[in-house]
Amino acid sequence: MTRIGAARTDHPGVDSTSSRAPDTGLPRGLVVLLGLAAAVIVIAGMRGAASLLGPAFLALVLTIAAHPMRGWLDRSLPSWLATLLCLLVVNLVMVALAVTLVAATARFATLLADYEAEFNAWTLDAADRLHQLGVSPEQIQHVADSFDLSRLTGLVTGAVTGVLGVASSLVFIVTLVLFMTIDGSQFPRHLTEAARVRPGPVDALATFAHGTRSYLLVSTVFGLIVAVLDTAVLALLDVPAPVLWGLLAFLTNYIPNIGFVIGLVPPAVLALLEGGPGLFLAVVVIYSVLNVVIQSVIQPKVVGDAVGLSTTLTFLSLVFWSWVIGPLGAILAIPLSLLVRSLLVDADPANRWLSPLVANRDAP
């Protein structure tokens, strides 16, 4: 003890605990490495359980979104009837989304088949122009083979089918939403009791729920604006099925930053086949200006302010969660990131200094 005390006296400017993590006695660098290793294991487990994790979290998000309605119904209706109505609304939303995506895919495939003659004529004309520019026949044939209607239809169908893959877990989602809705009436009381012991985590979870509802509300409002504008533009340009592509734009608005690209493909291709390159460019330019300004500039800023995530983190969330749990992760990217932030940052006062790094606001 004397030597230790002497050593500390000899180096008064050095804090012997500065390189060690609090409460563990381990070097901070080792704690960081162990944390990263644990994160890798958790992420690997999440990828392995993606088929279960995605539908389960979707059920949680739907329950959170419907919870205010449940509280309003409980004031005037019996608990069982309020639960039944909430479950009915949630199921109707899921069915409407699925039907819209299936209808858009089927309609797109049907219209492409109707325009096969126009597509072949356009391909031959493009091949002649390339030949006049000195492109070799082999290269022209390779390019022509790349523009295959069946391949394009398969690409769009595959992308939509990836999102619709959650339909295979429909029974699981409905059952889980049912149980969550039944328990929903008890959540406020349970959280109040838990807050007496651990107020930090409870407040963090409440912030997560509020942020999720705010995100869904903002995305829905902007989705409606985008859908109306896109439908009006496509109708003015005489692009086939403008209302359907407006609905598709509304749904893809829930995919941050890049959702409009998915919604642009069908009307742009149909514009090319219906009116040639001029109409195609008009659709792409007008569609892109409207959607880029609204979805990629204004909406991410509003979403970031509403839920407390920076624009950069919003985009990284899209990439990361799509990689972890598949296409459904693109839709659930923001709620998943909000949950992670609430558990790792908001729940622990020692970590709240990280708030400025993940949000467009000062640390509390």
Secondary structure as GFF3:
##gff-version 3
##sequence-region A 1 364
A	DSSP	alpha_helix	2	10	.	.	.	ID=ss1
A	DSSP	alpha_helix	28	48	.	.	.	ID=ss2
A	DSSP	alpha_helix	50	74	.	.	.	ID=ss3
A	DSSP	alpha_helix	79	114	.	.	.	ID=ss4
A	DSSP	alpha_helix	116	132	.	.	.	ID=ss5
A	DSSP	alpha_helix	137	146	.	.	.	ID=ss6
A	DSSP	alpha_helix	149	164	.	.	.	ID=ss7
A	DSSP	three_ten_helix	165	169	.	.	.	ID=ss8
A	DSSP	alpha_helix	170	184	.	.	.	ID=ss9
A	DSSP	alpha_helix	187	197	.	.	.	ID=ss10
A	DSSP	alpha_helix	199	236	.	.	.	ID=ss11
A	DSSP	alpha_helix	242	252	.	.	.	ID=ss12
A	DSSP	alpha_helix	259	291	.	.	.	ID=ss13
A	DSSP	pi_helix	292	298	.	.	.	ID=ss14
A	DSSP	alpha_helix	299	307	.	.	.	ID=ss15
A	DSSP	alpha_helix	311	325	.	.	.	ID=ss16
A	DSSP	alpha_helix	327	331	.	.	.	ID=ss17
A	DSSP	alpha_helix	333	341	.	.	.	ID=ss18
A	DSSP	pi_helix	342	346	.	.	.	ID=ss19
A	DSSP	three_ten_helix	349	354	.	.	.	ID=ss20
A	DSSP	alpha_helix	355	358	.	.	.	ID=ss21
###
